[in-house]
Amino acid sequence: MDIAGNIKKLKKEIKAGVCLVAVSKTKPNEDILEAYHAGHKVFGENKIQDLVKKAEELPKDIEWHFIGHPQTNKVKYIAPFISLIHGVDSLKLLKMINKEGKKNNRVISCLLQFHIAEEQTKFGLDLNEAKAILGSEEFSELTNVEVKGVMGMATYTKDEFQIRKEFRELKSVFNSIKEAYFVNQDSFCEISMGMSGDYKIAIEEGSTMVRVGSIIFGERIYH
Ligand SMILES: *Cc1c(COP(=O)(O)O)cnc(C)c1O
C-alpha cells in the first residue's frame, strides 16, 4: 500500500471542513508513521489497549480518537490524552468519562452514537433515549465531559439508496438534538459518519468527520 499517497489523495478529495480520521486499528506503528510523515495527525483506534500502547510509542502531537464503544472500566486508560470518544451511548458512560475527566483536570470531548443501520447491534441510541439522557438533571451536572455531536454507521450494503437514507436520518437526529439542547453551543457541530465504502455519500449528506481505514492502510487481517 502507498499509505502516504492514499492519504494525500483522500485529503485532496475530501472537502474543506470535513475532518479525516485515519482508522489505524490492527495496523503497526510503521504504517501510522508513514501517514504521519505525510502530514497526517488524526488517527482512530477501537481497542483501548492498542490505543494506549500506540499513543505511548508514537509522536505526542498525534490526535487520537477512540472510535469504538469503550467499556466503562477502561475509560481511565485513555482519559489523560484522548481527543474525542465517538461511541458514547449511555448516561453511565458519560458519567464515567466525566469522572475520569475530573481526575485528569480536563474536559473530555465525545459524540453520541446512534443506531441508524438495519443490522442488529447492541450499540447506539435512538432519538428518545438520547433525549432522556440530555434532558436529565444528572447530565446537566457533568462538568468534565462535552458532547460535541453525533456518530453513526450505515448498514453494510451496496445499496446506495439505503445508505443515503440512514445518513439523512443521522443528520436529522443531529438537527433535532442541536435545536433542543445545544442551540447556543457552537461546539456541538460534529456529525461523524462515513467509512471507506461510503464516505463520499456521507459527505454529500452532511458529514463533518469521516472515519476511513482500509482504503488508506489496506484491508485488515484479523488473527
Ligand atoms: C473500522 C472502523 C472504521 C473504518 O472502516 P473502513 O471500512 O476500514 O474504512 C470506521 N468506523 C468504525 C467505528 C470502525 O470500527
Ligand as a Chemical Component Dictionary entry (heavy atoms), coordinates in Angstrom:
data_LIG
# 
_chem_comp.id                   LIG 
_chem_comp.type                 NON-POLYMER 
_chem_comp.pdbx_formal_charge   0 
_chem_comp.three_letter_code    LIG 
# 
loop_
_chem_comp_atom.comp_id 
_chem_comp_atom.atom_id 
_chem_comp_atom.alt_atom_id 
_chem_comp_atom.type_symbol 
_chem_comp_atom.charge 
_chem_comp_atom.model_Cartn_x 
_chem_comp_atom.model_Cartn_y 
_chem_comp_atom.model_Cartn_z 
_chem_comp_atom.pdbx_ordinal 
LIG C1 C1 C 0 -13.088 0.026 11.482 1  
LIG C2 C2 C 0 -13.962 1.210 11.600 2  
LIG C3 C3 C 0 -13.945 2.218 10.623 3  
LIG C4 C4 C 0 -13.106 2.170 9.356  4  
LIG O1 O1 O 0 -13.546 1.176 8.489  5  
LIG P1 P1 P 0 -13.014 1.079 6.975  6  
LIG O2 O2 O 0 -14.105 0.393 6.253  7  
LIG O3 O3 O 0 -11.760 0.293 7.016  8  
LIG O4 O4 O 0 -12.790 2.460 6.478  9  
LIG C5 C5 C 0 -14.760 3.316 10.827 10 
LIG N1 N1 N 0 -15.533 3.435 11.914 11 
LIG C6 C6 C 0 -15.573 2.496 12.871 12 
LIG C7 C7 C 0 -16.448 2.691 14.047 13 
LIG C8 C8 C 0 -14.805 1.349 12.736 14 
LIG O5 O5 O 0 -14.846 0.418 13.702 15 
# 
loop_
_chem_comp_bond.comp_id 
_chem_comp_bond.atom_id_1 
_chem_comp_bond.atom_id_2 
_chem_comp_bond.value_order 
_chem_comp_bond.pdbx_ordinal 
LIG C1 C2 SING 1  
LIG C2 C3 SING 2  
LIG C2 C8 DOUB 3  
LIG C3 C4 SING 4  
LIG C3 C5 DOUB 5  
LIG C4 O1 SING 6  
LIG O1 P1 SING 7  
LIG P1 O2 DOUB 8  
LIG P1 O3 SING 9  
LIG P1 O4 SING 10 
LIG C5 N1 SING 11 
LIG N1 C6 DOUB 12 
LIG C6 C7 SING 13 
LIG C6 C8 SING 14 
LIG C8 O5 SING 15 
# 
